Each structure stands twice: as structure tokens, then as C-alpha cells.
């Protein structure tokens, strides 16, 4: 090919529009219409999941703000109306009374949200775990507590709520003290054990083995089964003991 012919071919004008093959409308092809419908449905499901993830993350952030600003109505309105509070009580009024007691056991507070894992049981129910560093003004002391929340979420009338929120503590101590992992040292109350490791069998399993790791690898968990896999399918929780909050001498 000569350089002249190459240039000629390179600058040849594109074919006229009416010489192009015209695609038939999708409606004339049932198979294409089916694929298009499935793609639209799949896109709607993915968009709903993304919006739900963001709404649930907002729940955790709104909770932290409402607790630190002592807005009891804002707190309880983040929960489903029939929230279970104790074995014998449920509902937002009972929850408000409970928060009114607990939140008077310290004055200023800061709840700083960390990692948040969210997984769906179905489009309207989900579960998750939220890391949080909480700091409290207790009398003349400043007490950081590190914990995570084991949450259950439910969507009602298009809005996501907490169905259950259970804190599990790693440590708690005055800021001038060295924390002891697993011990919650709250001013004016007996020391108590945290439940940080209690929900995950892998902690005990790891330390029961020798230094040589097991080379066998468990199958990768299914989508939305990461937490359940780590918890070996268990959903029950070790309930936090709030007896310390009833002591008003701290």
C-alpha cells in the first residue's frame, strides 16, 4: 500500500446515515425485552440496597448525636414502635424511661462511630455491628469506654429503624488509668466484665490452638453472611448490665 492510498483511505468520509443498518426496536424482540426488564429490576434492587445501606449508617450517626445531646425523643424515634426494652416492657415510652435513667449516670459524653458492617436478611430486615469509642464525664473523672453495638434493623413504611441495639464493651477506665482489656471500671460501681469477645467463638478457638495455624481454610461466606459466619450462626446476645447507671453517688 502506498502512502498516498493509506492517506486516502484514512480520510475517506464515513458512510451516509441511511446506509447504516437500522436496529429494530427492543419491543420487536421478546428475548431482549425480557433481558431489559431483568436489568431494570436488578438496577432497582441495587439502588434500593445502596439507599438502605446509607440510611442504616445514618441511624448509627443520628443515635450518637441524639445521645450526646440528651434528646430522648430523638433517640427513641430511631427505634421501631414495638421495641422490646425488658422481658416485661416494650415500646418507645418504656425505652425513653430507660434512657432517662442511664443517661443521668454521666454528664457530658462523646460517641465516636467507627467501622460499620451491615448485612441484609431480606429487603426490609438487616443486622450489623458498629464500633464506637464512647467518652463520659463521671463526676470529676473522664471515662473512655470502647465497645461495639450488635444491631438489628427493620424497615417500616419506607424508613429504617433499630429493632435491637446491644452494646458489648472491651474496656472502661478513667483516662488517667491504664485500661484492662475485658474489665469495665466505672466510678462508684463494682468492676464488671465486658462481653467484647463473647459473641465471636474465633477468639477462644485461636488461643486454644498452638502456634501453628490450621492450614485448612473455611469456605468463603455467602453474601450477607459474614457476621453470621463469624458468629457461627448465633444471633443471641449477652445483654449489657446497666445496674451501674442506677447508682447516683458517682
Number of C-alpha atoms within 10 A of each C-alpha: 5 7 8 9 9 10 10 11 10 9 8 8 8 6 8 7 8 7 7 8 7 8 6 8 9 13 10 9 10 10 11 13 14 13 12 13 12 12 12 12 12 12 12 12 13 12 12 13 14 11 12 21 17 12 16 23 18 13 17 23 15 15 21 20 17 17 19 18 14 18 15 17 13 16 21 24 15 19 23 20 17 13 20 17 17 11 6 6 13 14 16 21 15 16 23 18 13 16 17 14 14 15 16 15 18 18 12 15 21 17 21 14 17 12 10 15 16 21 19 19 12 9 12 15 16 22 23 20 19 19 19 22 15 18 22 21 16 19 14 9 16 17 22 22 21 22 21 22 19 21 20 20 24 22 18 12 6 9 13 22 23 23 20 17 21 16 23 23 23 20 23 29 22 20 14 9 10 10 17 12 14 16 17 22 20 21 20 14 15 10 14 15 17 22 21 20 14 14 18 17 12 14 12 11 9 12 9 9 10 8 8 6 8 9 6 6 6 7 7 9 12 9 8 17 17 16 19 17 16 14 16 14 11 12 12 9 15 14 11 13 11 11 10 17 19 13 15 11 9 16
